[in-house]
Amino acid sequence: MDWTGEGYVLSVKKHGETSAIIEVFTRDRGRHLGLVRGGVSRKLRPVLQAGNKIKVEWRARLSEHLGYFTVEGVNSRAAELMQDRLSLAGLNSACAVARETLPEREPHADVFDAFEVLIANLHDKDIWPALYIQWEAGLLASMGYGLDLSRCAATGVTDNLTHVSPRSGRAVCAQAAEPYRDKLYSLPSFMQPLSRRNDITVPQCDVEDGLRLTGYFLETRIQWGVNRTLPEARERMVGMLVG
């Protein structure tokens, strides 16, 4: 059994004296683990950093085996963002969330494509927080827990959708939400289906609302099912973004 492809390093764990077990997020193979001989060497250590894109060749005698990776660096995103603590926190959070929520060896091409867009824009603080939130919302949808933001759950209207029900994950318009505002999650303007925003900068309140919204559904729909909370890397990023 063997295959080749490109993907992003999600995690690296030392194995024995010189090897490492890595998790790679690929478009066609999903989240995939493998052993890299010499993975902790001076040559490979800079390549095998979370967020870096690498070319991999995986080999194993049987498909169910852990297998071995041969790796080659494509780009070093982690090194490029090393001087920007906030962007690096976003990179680490995205890698951690993908690692903990995506099933092993199950392709999610839409999540991968959005991941690539997010990673490519982490240098731009004006837009990447919104891209990050949209990526988490897309991940929820790909896993079968998508938010229904098409119309109001109570009235059926498609405009002025301002909140989301924590029970159903469906949007609620401002009028229907008014008596229950303290029990609903605010829907950021950039996630509203009829949004007419033309400016690039996303208000701080929208970032806070979006992270709170996707975080709640990631934790209650995915993580609780496997007795886990959200990864610490995401909590650190949220703390840096919202203060």
N, C-alpha and C positions, 0 to 999 in steps of 0.2 A: 504494500500500500504506500502511495506517495502522492503528494500534490504540491504545487507551488503557487504563490500569490503574494500580495502585499497587504500589510495591515499595521495597526498601531499597537505598540507595547502598552499593556494595561498594568502588568505587575511583574516583578522579578523576585524570586526567592532563591537564595543560595542552596545548593544541593551538594553535599560532600565537600571536598576541599576546593575543587576548581570549577564545578559545573553549576548551572542555574536552571530552575524550572520557570518558564515564562508563560504569561498569558498574552495572546495576540488577538486583536479584534479585526477580523477580515470581512470583506463584503460577502463572499460566497460560502465561507465556512463558519461564520459567526465567531463566538469567543472560543478560542482553541488553545489548549495547553501543550507544551512539549519541553523536552530537555535539551539544553544547549551545552555541549561540551566546551569547557573553557569560558563559560559565560561570565565568570567573575574576573577574567583576566584584564590586564591594562588595555588590551586592544579592544575587547568587546564591551567593557563596562560603560564607556561613553555612548555606545550604540544602544545598549539595552537600558534605556531610561524611559519611564512612563511618559507617554505622549509622543515619542519618536516613531516615525514611520519606517518600517523595515520591509525588506524582501525576504521571504522565508521559503524554505523547502522542507517539507515534513515527510519523514519516512518512518514506517513501522511494519512489523511483520503481519500484524492483524489490526484491523481498524479500531478495535476497542482498546488497544494498547496506548500508553502515554506517548510513545514515539519520540523521535529526535528532530530538532530543528537545526538547519543550517541557515544562518542569518547574514544579511548584508544591509547596511544602513542606506536609507533613501533620503531622509531629512532629519535634522536634529531640532525638533520643535522645543524640547525641554531646555536645551542650551540657549536657544534664541530668546526665550522668555525668562531666563534666569535672573535678570536684573529687574524684572517687573513682578513684584510679589503678588499683586492682585491677579494678573493674568496667569501666573504660574499656579495660583490657587484654583483658578477656574479650570485649568488643564488637569490638575490632580483630581479635582472633584468629578469632572466628566469621566475620567478613567476609572475612578473608584465606583461611581454609580453604574457604569457599563459592566464592570467586573462583578458587582454584587447582584445585579438584577437580570442580566441576560443569561438565558440557559446555555450551557456548554454545547458547542457544535451545532447550534441552531441558527441558520442564517436569518438576519434581519437587515436586508439591504437598505431599506428606507432609513433605519436608525444609523447605519454606517454612513450613508450619504450625508445626512444631516450632521453627523459627528465631524466629518471632513470639513464641512462649511464652517462649523463652530471653531475647529482647531485653526483653520486658515485665517480667522478674523479675531483671534484672541489678542492681537496687538492693538485693536481699536476699542478702547474702553467705552465709547459712546454706543456701540451696538452689540458687543458680545454678550452682555448680561441678558438681553432680550433673546438673542439666539440660543443661549443656554437654556432659558426657560422653555422656549419653543421646542428645543431638542428633547427635554424631559417630557413634555406633553406628547411628542411624537413617539417616544419610547413607551409611554403608557398605552397609547393607541396600538402600537405594534404588538404589545403583550396582551391585548384584549381588554384593556381598561381605559379606553379613550374617553375624553370628556366630550359631551354633546353640547356644543356651543352654537348650534344652528338656529335654535328657537327657544322661547321661554317655556319651561316645563309646566308653568301654571296657566298661561294664557295663550300660548302658541304664537305670539308675535315674534318677529325676527329683528326688531330694532330696539335700541336702548337696553341692551342686555348688560347688566352691571354686576351680577353676582353668580355664584355657582353653589348648588346644593351639595353639601358633604355626603349626603346619603346616596344620591343618584348620580352625581357628577354631571348634572344637566344645568344649563344656564337658566337664570331667572331675570326678568326685566325689573327695572327700577321700581315700578309701581307695585308689583307683586312682592318684591323683596322687602319693601319698607317695614312691614310689621315684624320681620324676622332677620333684620340686618345683623344682629349680634350672633346669629346661628349660621350665617352664610359666609362664604369666602368671596372677597372682592375679585372681580374679573378685570385684569389690566386692560387698558384701552387698546394696546397693540395686539391683544388676543381676541378682541371682539370682531366677529365676522364682517360687520359693515363699517369697520374703522376707516376713516378718511385721513389718517395722519400722513402728513407729507414731510415733517421734520424727522431727522435721523435720531436725535437725542431722545432717550426714553426717560421720563420722569422717575425720580428716586422712589416715589410711592408705588409706581407700577412695578418696579423691580422687586420691591418688598412684597407686594401682593402676589406677584407671579411665583416667586420662590416659595412663599407660604402655601400657595395653591397646589403646585406640582409636588412639593415636599409632602403635603398631607396625603395625597393619593398614592404616591410612591410607597409611603410607609404603611398605609392601611390596606392597600390593594395587593402589594407585592411583598414587602418586607415582613409584615406580620405573619404572612402565610408560612414563612420559613424561620420564624422566631428571631428576626433581626431588626435592628433600627437602621436609620440612614447612616452611611459611612461618615467617619469623623472628618474626612477631607471635605465633604460637602458642608458640614457644620462650620468648618474653618472659613470656607469661602463665603458662606452666608454672613458670618460675623464680620468679615472684612467689607462686604458689599453694603450691608445695612447698618453696621456700627453697633 
